[in-house]
């Protein structure tokens, strides 16, 4: 599943090709995504200018303005989520769509195409009349961005008080910190030497300080290496990411720990696979 680094890599890849350009149309081949694609989305988008491609957690936010908008006030936002298996790539206008290619966003020179075999992704529209995009129901309750200046030990410490849920589950929930998905939660917890099943409320402020720094470091490193390519994810230029080559624990069950040689173990938490070193993580 594309996690925050993969979505940020995608954002950085598509933004220079789209920002400042006018939408000439859109093609919806299949409305049956995780939530139905709006019926008249192509009409809504046509002639709007893409002012900015942003990100909130794992959601891509295409800020669109009308041709003659006063002070570049947005007309609304196209919200795109890559789901479990989605990816975005640039193609020529006349490129024949392949199976599972459900949506094209068109500009004069190029088409941005969504490929999503499982259809767990989303293509939605949030009009400015409904308020800022942060007020959209999918975004309103998201936690702090882990790469923002406001994310630190206090974020995790305050968000964990009185909670008996496992620390890894708290990280994945998204209401304390957003976008730290399954892979990167496992890797950050290993680096911080915290067992993933430790109750969140029992972890000290000092240990959360270490965890916050490692979350930032893991995500930053993953972005610099193009994210992780395990099954479906490729960048917008079609190239894979390489961070999976640096995993300490994720997907390495039974293999020796890179630090102490103890075999890595796996367990299930909330229907997700977790990996950890029983010697390094207490």
Residue frames as qw, qx, qy, qz and C-alpha x, y, z in Angstrom:
[[0.000, 0.887, 0.461, 0.000, 0.00, 0.00, 0.00],
 [0.358, 0.555, -0.066, 0.748, 1.41, 3.44, -0.86],
 [0.480, -0.655, -0.414, 0.411, 2.26, 5.15, 2.41],
 [0.054, -0.944, -0.066, 0.318, 3.24, 8.75, 3.14],
 [0.333, -0.527, 0.506, 0.596, 6.69, 8.58, 1.47],
 [0.376, 0.241, 0.769, 0.458, 5.25, 7.05, -1.70],
 [0.148, 0.853, 0.500, 0.021, 2.50, 9.66, -1.84],
 [0.181, -0.875, 0.114, 0.434, 5.01, 12.47, -1.24],
 [0.400, -0.237, 0.656, 0.595, 7.30, 11.08, -3.95],
 [0.305, 0.554, 0.709, 0.310, 4.29, 11.04, -6.28],
 [0.005, -0.936, -0.276, 0.218, 3.37, 14.63, -5.33],
 [0.276, -0.707, 0.344, 0.553, 6.89, 15.86, -6.01],
 [0.410, 0.002, 0.743, 0.529, 6.94, 14.05, -9.34],
 [0.225, 0.627, 0.683, 0.300, 3.65, 15.40, -10.68],
 [0.118, -0.831, -0.286, 0.463, 3.58, 18.93, -9.23],
 [0.190, -0.492, 0.343, 0.778, 6.08, 20.55, -11.66],
 [0.108, 0.133, 0.790, 0.589, 4.14, 19.18, -14.64],
 [0.099, -0.642, -0.744, -0.156, 0.74, 20.37, -13.42],
 [0.225, -0.698, -0.340, 0.589, 1.07, 23.51, -11.32],
 [0.020, 0.528, -0.183, -0.829, 0.11, 26.59, -13.32],
 [0.064, 0.001, -0.796, -0.602, -1.52, 24.56, -16.09],
 [0.575, 0.074, 0.098, -0.809, -5.19, 24.59, -17.07],
 [0.458, 0.100, 0.878, -0.094, -7.33, 21.47, -17.00],
 [0.313, 0.207, -0.500, -0.781, -8.71, 20.80, -20.49],
 [0.787, -0.096, -0.344, -0.503, -10.83, 17.85, -19.45],
 [0.353, -0.342, 0.820, -0.293, -11.05, 14.62, -17.50],
 [0.653, 0.068, -0.641, -0.397, -11.95, 11.05, -18.36],
 [0.521, -0.270, 0.658, -0.472, -13.73, 8.81, -15.87],
 [0.472, 0.172, -0.791, -0.349, -13.77, 5.19, -17.02],
 [0.557, -0.323, -0.762, 0.061, -15.00, 3.67, -13.79],
 [0.293, -0.658, 0.093, -0.687, -16.88, 5.58, -11.07],
 [0.869, -0.426, -0.193, -0.162, -16.86, 2.60, -8.71],
 [0.371, 0.462, -0.596, 0.542, -13.89, 3.47, -6.55],
 [0.260, -0.172, -0.778, 0.545, -13.88, 3.32, -2.74],
 [0.220, 0.604, 0.436, -0.630, -16.32, 6.23, -2.93],
 [0.568, 0.616, 0.502, 0.214, -18.12, 6.96, -6.23],
 [0.331, -0.046, 0.214, 0.918, -16.39, 9.48, -8.47],
 [0.257, 0.541, 0.308, -0.739, -18.65, 12.57, -8.81],
 [0.617, 0.535, 0.576, 0.041, -20.95, 12.35, -11.83],
 [0.407, 0.891, 0.128, 0.157, -20.05, 15.69, -13.45],
 [0.624, -0.592, 0.163, 0.483, -16.42, 15.81, -12.37],
 [0.560, 0.195, 0.408, 0.695, -15.11, 16.40, -15.91],
 [0.071, 0.810, 0.350, 0.466, -17.38, 19.44, -16.34],
 [0.486, -0.860, -0.094, 0.123, -16.37, 20.76, -12.93],
 [0.672, -0.430, 0.254, 0.546, -12.65, 20.54, -13.63],
 [0.565, 0.461, 0.389, 0.563, -12.53, 21.78, -17.22],
 [0.197, 0.791, 0.078, 0.574, -10.98, 25.27, -17.59],
 [0.571, -0.819, 0.051, 0.007, -9.81, 25.41, -13.97],
 [0.430, 0.686, -0.504, 0.301, -6.12, 26.12, -13.35],
 [0.857, -0.329, -0.324, 0.229, -4.11, 23.89, -11.02],
 [0.068, -0.920, 0.232, -0.307, -2.50, 26.32, -8.60],
 [0.161, -0.585, 0.740, -0.288, -0.86, 23.80, -6.29],
 [0.824, -0.064, -0.549, -0.124, -0.50, 20.08, -5.72],
 [0.266, -0.585, 0.557, -0.526, -0.43, 19.50, -1.97],
 [0.594, -0.053, -0.803, 0.023, -0.68, 16.56, 0.38],
 [0.501, -0.484, 0.369, -0.616, -2.44, 15.82, 3.66],
 [0.742, -0.197, 0.621, -0.159, -1.43, 12.46, 5.08],
 [0.448, -0.005, 0.806, 0.386, -1.89, 10.03, 2.18],
 [0.405, 0.763, 0.498, -0.080, -4.28, 12.31, 0.26],
 [0.369, 0.055, 0.317, 0.872, -3.15, 14.35, -2.74],
 [0.111, 0.783, 0.446, -0.419, -4.85, 17.75, -2.94],
 [0.382, 0.284, 0.425, 0.770, -5.04, 19.52, -6.31],
 [0.014, 0.645, 0.346, -0.682, -5.96, 23.13, -5.55],
 [0.335, 0.426, 0.610, 0.579, -7.88, 24.53, -8.52],
 [0.026, 0.532, 0.206, -0.821, -8.75, 28.15, -9.31],
 [0.517, 0.730, 0.441, -0.068, -11.11, 29.67, -11.86],
 [0.631, 0.441, 0.199, 0.606, -9.53, 31.36, -14.93],
 [0.114, 0.621, -0.029, 0.775, -10.07, 34.90, -13.64],
 [0.613, -0.595, -0.495, 0.161, -10.26, 34.27, -9.90],
 [0.099, -0.900, 0.151, -0.396, -9.71, 37.26, -7.64],
 [0.280, -0.704, 0.599, -0.259, -6.47, 36.86, -5.64],
 [0.422, 0.263, -0.863, -0.085, -6.25, 33.25, -6.84],
 [0.576, -0.172, 0.538, -0.591, -9.00, 32.18, -4.47],
 [0.086, -0.081, 0.974, 0.193, -9.58, 28.44, -4.99],
 [0.626, -0.043, -0.321, -0.710, -12.67, 27.12, -6.70],
 [0.920, -0.256, 0.118, -0.272, -12.11, 23.80, -4.98],
 [0.192, -0.574, 0.794, 0.047, -9.83, 20.83, -4.58],
 [0.852, 0.172, -0.439, -0.226, -9.54, 17.55, -6.43],
 [0.533, -0.540, 0.604, -0.244, -8.81, 14.94, -3.74],
 [0.794, 0.316, -0.499, -0.140, -6.99, 11.78, -4.84],
 [0.603, -0.505, 0.593, -0.175, -6.10, 8.78, -2.69],
 [0.377, 0.453, -0.764, -0.263, -4.06, 5.89, -4.09],
 [0.908, -0.170, -0.046, -0.381, -5.76, 3.26, -1.94],
 [0.842, -0.350, 0.402, 0.075, -4.07, -0.13, -1.59],
 [0.727, 0.044, 0.525, 0.440, -2.57, -0.43, -5.05],
 [0.399, 0.883, 0.249, 0.000, -2.92, 2.86, -6.91],
 [0.514, -0.296, 0.238, 0.769, -0.34, 4.87, -8.80],
 [0.339, 0.881, 0.150, -0.295, -0.31, 7.98, -10.99],
 [0.579, -0.136, 0.477, 0.648, 1.64, 8.29, -14.22],
 [0.279, 0.658, -0.127, -0.687, 1.88, 10.74, -17.06],
 [0.570, 0.210, 0.733, 0.306, 0.88, 9.43, -20.48],
 [0.002, 0.029, -0.439, -0.898, 0.22, 10.89, -23.90],
 [0.531, 0.173, 0.189, -0.808, -3.37, 11.94, -24.63],
 [0.766, 0.260, -0.359, -0.466, -3.75, 9.16, -27.19],
 [0.047, 0.320, -0.929, 0.179, -2.20, 6.41, -25.02],
 [0.655, -0.221, -0.598, -0.406, -4.53, 3.41, -25.05],
 [0.503, -0.520, 0.436, -0.535, -5.83, 2.82, -21.50],
 [0.374, 0.144, -0.914, 0.057, -4.93, -0.51, -19.98],
 [0.605, -0.493, -0.613, -0.125, -6.99, -2.55, -17.56],
 [0.543, -0.588, -0.421, 0.426, -7.56, -0.85, -14.18],
 [0.260, -0.015, 0.033, 0.965, -6.82, 2.66, -15.52],
 [0.019, -0.649, -0.749, 0.128, -9.90, 4.43, -14.24],
 [0.016, -0.943, -0.238, 0.231, -9.28, 8.17, -14.47],
 [0.579, 0.246, 0.139, 0.765, -7.35, 10.73, -16.56],
 [0.095, -0.869, -0.175, 0.453, -6.75, 14.37, -15.66],
 [0.642, 0.469, 0.334, 0.506, -6.01, 16.25, -18.89],
 [0.103, -0.770, 0.062, 0.626, -4.01, 19.38, -19.61],
 [0.536, 0.751, -0.175, -0.343, -3.04, 20.75, -23.02],
 [0.298, 0.661, -0.684, -0.081, 0.20, 18.81, -23.18],
 [0.230, 0.210, -0.933, 0.177, -0.22, 15.67, -21.08],
 [0.736, -0.394, -0.298, -0.463, -2.56, 13.33, -19.24],
 [0.146, -0.387, 0.783, -0.464, -2.20, 12.19, -15.64],
 [0.729, -0.074, -0.548, -0.403, -3.59, 8.65, -15.40],
 [0.519, -0.411, 0.585, -0.468, -4.70, 6.75, -12.30],
 [0.631, 0.124, -0.751, -0.147, -4.06, 3.01, -12.24],
 [0.403, -0.325, 0.599, -0.611, -5.79, 1.19, -9.36],
 [0.384, 0.025, -0.890, -0.243, -6.35, -2.59, -9.67],
 [0.187, -0.299, -0.869, 0.347, -8.21, -2.96, -6.36],
 [0.150, -0.613, -0.387, -0.673, -10.26, 0.25, -6.69],
 [0.512, -0.606, -0.488, 0.365, -9.70, 1.18, -3.03],
 [0.313, -0.033, 0.007, 0.949, -8.51, 4.62, -4.09],
 [0.098, 0.779, 0.526, -0.328, -10.56, 7.79, -4.40],
 [0.224, 0.201, 0.298, 0.906, -11.14, 10.67, -6.83],
 [0.124, -0.740, -0.625, 0.214, -13.34, 13.29, -5.17],
 [0.185, 0.537, 0.128, 0.813, -14.16, 17.00, -5.43],
 [0.322, -0.603, -0.515, 0.517, -14.37, 19.45, -2.53],
 [0.202, 0.764, 0.274, 0.548, -15.81, 22.84, -3.60],
 [0.264, 0.192, -0.355, 0.876, -14.49, 25.95, -1.90],
 [0.451, -0.449, -0.142, -0.758, -18.08, 26.84, -1.00],
 [0.836, -0.366, -0.400, -0.079, -18.02, 23.88, 1.42],
 [0.538, -0.817, 0.204, 0.042, -15.12, 25.42, 3.36],
 [0.044, 0.725, -0.679, -0.110, -11.37, 24.82, 3.39],
 [0.734, 0.213, -0.617, -0.184, -10.26, 21.44, 2.15],
 [0.156, 0.241, -0.826, 0.485, -9.09, 20.54, 5.67],
 [0.511, -0.015, 0.435, -0.741, -12.76, 20.48, 6.69],
 [0.681, 0.140, -0.570, -0.437, -13.58, 17.62, 4.29],
 [0.861, -0.375, 0.125, -0.319, -14.85, 14.60, 6.29],
 [0.947, 0.137, -0.174, 0.234, -11.88, 12.47, 5.18],
 [0.504, 0.447, -0.291, 0.680, -9.37, 15.08, 6.38],
 [0.322, -0.767, 0.003, -0.556, -10.99, 16.82, 9.32],
 [0.786, -0.586, 0.133, -0.146, -9.88, 14.37, 12.01],
 [0.842, 0.307, -0.257, 0.361, -6.35, 13.62, 10.81],
 [0.653, -0.649, -0.070, 0.385, -3.47, 14.10, 13.23],
 [0.110, -0.868, 0.297, 0.382, -0.28, 16.12, 12.96],
 [0.767, 0.594, -0.238, 0.041, 1.88, 15.75, 9.85],
 [0.870, -0.387, 0.041, 0.302, 5.01, 13.83, 10.96],
 [0.639, 0.195, 0.111, 0.736, 7.35, 15.95, 8.84],
 [0.045, -0.855, -0.172, -0.487, 5.87, 19.24, 10.04],
 [0.200, 0.452, -0.501, 0.711, 7.53, 21.40, 12.69],
 [0.571, -0.419, 0.185, -0.681, 4.61, 20.79, 15.05],
 [0.947, -0.102, -0.286, -0.107, 5.33, 17.07, 15.36],
 [0.151, 0.583, -0.672, 0.431, 7.48, 16.13, 18.35],
 [0.261, -0.022, -0.907, 0.330, 7.61, 14.04, 21.52],
 [0.267, 0.147, 0.478, -0.824, 4.78, 16.04, 23.07],
 [0.605, 0.145, -0.364, -0.693, 2.48, 15.13, 20.18],
 [0.624, 0.024, -0.777, -0.082, 2.95, 11.44, 20.89],
 [0.183, -0.024, -0.765, 0.617, 3.08, 11.74, 24.67],
 [0.375, 0.117, 0.283, -0.875, -0.13, 13.77, 24.97],
 [0.664, 0.142, -0.402, -0.615, -1.94, 11.64, 22.40],
 [0.574, 0.080, -0.814, 0.029, -1.03, 8.44, 24.22],
 [0.119, -0.205, 0.664, -0.709, -2.02, 9.29, 27.78],
 [0.602, 0.054, 0.507, -0.615, -4.59, 6.93, 29.23],
 [0.773, 0.373, -0.292, -0.422, -4.49, 4.66, 26.18],
 [0.707, -0.311, 0.634, -0.034, -3.95, 0.92, 26.50],
 [0.834, 0.546, 0.050, -0.067, -3.83, 0.29, 22.75],
 [0.811, -0.112, 0.223, 0.530, -0.47, -0.94, 21.40],
 [0.145, -0.684, 0.161, 0.697, 1.86, 1.85, 20.35],
 [0.188, -0.047, 0.718, 0.668, 2.02, 0.63, 16.75],
 [0.068, 0.622, 0.763, 0.159, -1.78, 0.68, 16.53],
 [0.093, -0.831, -0.244, 0.490, -1.79, 4.24, 17.83],
 [0.189, -0.450, 0.439, 0.754, 0.64, 5.28, 15.12],
 [0.124, 0.183, 0.821, 0.527, -1.48, 3.66, 12.40],
 [0.094, 0.664, 0.695, -0.261, -4.78, 5.14, 13.61],
 [0.318, 0.456, 0.352, 0.753, -3.94, 8.53, 12.11],
 [0.240, -0.873, -0.337, -0.258, -5.64, 10.74, 14.70],
 [0.564, -0.727, 0.059, 0.386, -2.45, 11.50, 16.68],
 [0.121, -0.569, 0.533, 0.614, 0.03, 11.55, 13.81],
 [0.768, 0.506, 0.195, -0.340, -1.03, 11.01, 10.21],
 [0.630, 0.686, -0.336, -0.141, 0.58, 8.97, 7.44],
 [0.136, -0.535, 0.829, -0.094, 2.92, 6.72, 9.44],
 [0.855, 0.099, -0.271, -0.430, 1.83, 3.51, 7.76],
 [0.965, -0.247, 0.057, -0.061, 2.57, -0.09, 8.53],
 [0.815, 0.331, -0.179, 0.441, 6.04, -0.33, 7.00],
 [0.258, 0.604, -0.276, 0.701, 7.44, 2.86, 8.47],
 [0.629, -0.631, 0.151, -0.428, 5.87, 2.36, 11.90],
 [0.979, -0.153, -0.029, 0.134, 7.66, -1.00, 12.16],
 [0.681, 0.395, -0.166, 0.593, 10.96, 0.51, 11.05],
 [0.064, -0.708, 0.210, -0.671, 10.73, 3.56, 13.34],
 [0.784, -0.547, 0.096, -0.277, 9.81, 1.44, 16.37],
 [0.934, 0.024, -0.109, 0.340, 12.83, -0.77, 15.72],
 [0.444, 0.524, -0.197, 0.700, 15.17, 2.20, 15.54],
 [0.322, -0.655, 0.196, -0.655, 13.66, 3.62, 18.74],
 [0.260, 0.146, -0.904, 0.306, 14.05, 0.20, 20.46],
 [0.505, -0.015, 0.405, -0.762, 10.34, 0.03, 21.38],
 [0.193, 0.151, 0.966, 0.080, 8.38, -3.21, 21.19],
 [0.215, -0.189, -0.466, -0.838, 5.37, -2.66, 18.87],
 [0.494, -0.487, -0.692, -0.201, 2.92, -4.26, 21.33],
 [0.280, -0.156, -0.513, 0.796, 3.84, -1.95, 24.23],
 [0.021, -0.810, -0.581, 0.075, 0.73, -0.11, 25.50],
 [0.318, 0.656, 0.100, 0.677, 0.96, 3.46, 24.23],
 [0.378, -0.850, -0.049, -0.364, 0.12, 4.95, 27.61],
 [0.837, -0.499, 0.049, 0.220, 3.04, 3.22, 29.32],
 [0.708, 0.312, 0.048, 0.632, 5.76, 4.79, 27.18],
 [0.372, -0.650, -0.182, 0.638, 7.67, 7.70, 28.69],
 [0.263, 0.938, 0.019, -0.225, 8.13, 11.15, 27.22],
 [0.237, -0.674, 0.608, 0.346, 11.85, 10.41, 26.76],
 [0.488, 0.045, 0.831, 0.265, 11.17, 7.28, 24.71],
 [0.442, 0.762, 0.471, -0.047, 8.58, 9.18, 22.65],
 [0.030, 0.887, -0.260, -0.380, 11.20, 11.83, 21.93],
 [0.312, -0.361, 0.796, 0.372, 13.41, 9.12, 20.46],
 [0.472, 0.402, 0.779, 0.091, 10.48, 7.64, 18.51],
 [0.308, 0.885, 0.209, -0.280, 9.44, 11.02, 17.07],
 [0.041, -0.753, 0.504, 0.421, 12.97, 11.63, 15.78],
 [0.337, -0.137, 0.883, 0.295, 13.15, 8.19, 14.20],
 [0.473, 0.633, 0.603, -0.112, 9.74, 8.57, 12.55],
 [0.233, 0.905, -0.098, -0.343, 10.99, 11.76, 10.91],
 [0.175, -0.590, 0.707, 0.349, 14.27, 10.14, 9.92],
 [0.478, 0.129, 0.859, 0.134, 12.70, 7.00, 8.45],
 [0.456, 0.756, 0.449, -0.142, 10.16, 8.95, 6.41],
 [0.114, 0.887, -0.271, -0.355, 12.77, 11.42, 5.17],
 [0.289, -0.401, 0.809, 0.317, 15.13, 8.62, 4.13],
 [0.514, 0.355, 0.780, 0.040, 12.31, 6.77, 2.38],
 [0.380, 0.870, 0.191, -0.251, 11.33, 9.87, 0.40],
 [0.028, -0.785, 0.499, 0.366, 14.94, 10.47, -0.63],
 [0.248, -0.225, 0.904, 0.265, 15.10, 6.92, -2.01],
 [0.372, 0.029, -0.577, -0.726, 11.84, 7.13, -3.93],
 [0.767, -0.186, 0.168, -0.591, 9.73, 5.27, -1.39],
 [0.428, -0.209, 0.878, -0.037, 9.32, 1.50, -1.17],
 [0.650, 0.252, -0.435, -0.570, 8.35, -0.71, -4.08],
 [0.451, -0.167, 0.844, -0.237, 6.93, -4.03, -2.84],
 [0.493, 0.367, 0.787, 0.053, 4.08, -4.92, -5.20],
 [0.368, 0.753, 0.522, 0.157, 2.27, -2.15, -7.02],
 [0.080, -0.937, -0.050, 0.337, 3.95, 1.18, -6.34],
 [0.630, 0.192, 0.211, 0.722, 6.03, 2.95, -8.96],
 [0.123, -0.496, -0.101, 0.853, 6.81, 6.64, -9.17],
 [0.483, 0.726, 0.231, -0.431, 5.07, 8.95, -11.65],
 [0.281, 0.694, -0.548, -0.374, 8.01, 8.43, -14.03],
 [0.920, 0.159, -0.287, -0.215, 7.54, 4.66, -13.87],
 [0.411, 0.442, -0.706, 0.370, 10.66, 4.03, -11.79],
 [0.722, -0.460, -0.515, 0.039, 10.55, 1.98, -8.55],
 [0.309, -0.848, 0.297, -0.310, 11.55, 3.14, -5.09],
 [0.666, 0.327, -0.621, 0.253, 14.48, 1.58, -3.25],
 [0.323, -0.595, 0.464, -0.571, 13.96, 2.10, 0.48],
 [0.950, -0.185, -0.003, -0.250, 12.94, -1.56, 0.92],
 [0.762, 0.355, -0.431, 0.328, 16.61, -2.44, 0.50],
 [0.138, 0.455, -0.517, 0.712, 17.28, -0.72, 3.84],
 [0.727, -0.494, -0.169, -0.445, 14.59, -2.35, 5.97],
 [0.071, -0.456, 0.787, -0.410, 15.78, -3.49, 9.38],
 [0.357, 0.028, 0.847, -0.392, 12.69, -5.55, 10.24],
 [0.658, 0.378, 0.161, -0.631, 9.77, -5.20, 7.81],
 [0.854, 0.401, -0.196, -0.269, 9.25, -8.39, 5.81],
 [0.347, 0.572, -0.723, 0.174, 12.35, -10.02, 7.33],
 [0.808, -0.378, 0.264, -0.368, 10.75, -12.60, 9.64],
 [0.982, -0.053, 0.132, 0.124, 13.23, -15.39, 10.42],
 [0.623, 0.585, -0.172, 0.491, 16.20, -13.43, 9.07],
 [0.608, -0.304, -0.360, 0.640, 18.94, -12.24, 11.45],
 [0.111, -0.959, -0.174, 0.194, 18.67, -8.79, 12.96],
 [0.580, 0.682, -0.107, 0.433, 21.13, -6.47, 11.24],
 [0.137, -0.805, 0.365, -0.448, 22.34, -5.29, 14.65],
 [0.484, -0.491, 0.645, -0.329, 22.36, -8.32, 16.97],
 [0.273, 0.236, -0.891, -0.277, 21.73, -11.35, 14.68],
 [0.367, 0.177, 0.789, -0.460, 18.63, -12.46, 16.64],
 [0.112, 0.330, 0.807, 0.477, 15.98, -13.80, 14.22],
 [0.274, -0.042, -0.018, -0.961, 13.34, -11.20, 13.38],
 [0.149, 0.332, 0.904, -0.223, 9.84, -12.16, 14.53],
 [0.220, -0.229, -0.416, -0.852, 6.42, -11.35, 13.11],
 [0.097, 0.372, 0.806, -0.449, 2.99, -10.93, 14.66],
 [0.013, -0.558, -0.600, -0.573, -0.46, -9.73, 13.61],
 [0.071, -0.386, -0.441, 0.807, -1.84, -6.46, 14.95],
 [0.385, 0.590, 0.233, -0.670, -5.22, -5.27, 13.73],
 [0.809, 0.495, 0.317, -0.013, -5.03, -7.41, 10.58],
 [0.377, 0.864, -0.330, 0.051, -1.60, -5.97, 9.76],
 [0.903, 0.019, -0.233, 0.359, 1.76, -7.73, 9.81],
 [0.240, -0.928, 0.262, -0.110, 4.25, -6.40, 12.32],
 [0.858, 0.218, -0.301, 0.354, 7.95, -7.23, 12.43],
 [0.312, -0.878, 0.268, -0.244, 10.37, -6.68, 15.30],
 [0.544, 0.347, -0.690, 0.329, 13.57, -7.87, 16.95],
 [0.721, -0.598, -0.335, -0.103, 12.84, -9.51, 20.34],
 [0.712, -0.229, -0.222, 0.626, 16.34, -8.66, 21.60],
 [0.274, 0.181, 0.042, 0.944, 16.59, -5.04, 20.45],
 [0.333, -0.416, -0.204, -0.821, 12.99, -4.02, 21.14],
 [0.231, -0.172, -0.839, 0.462, 11.87, -4.30, 24.75]]
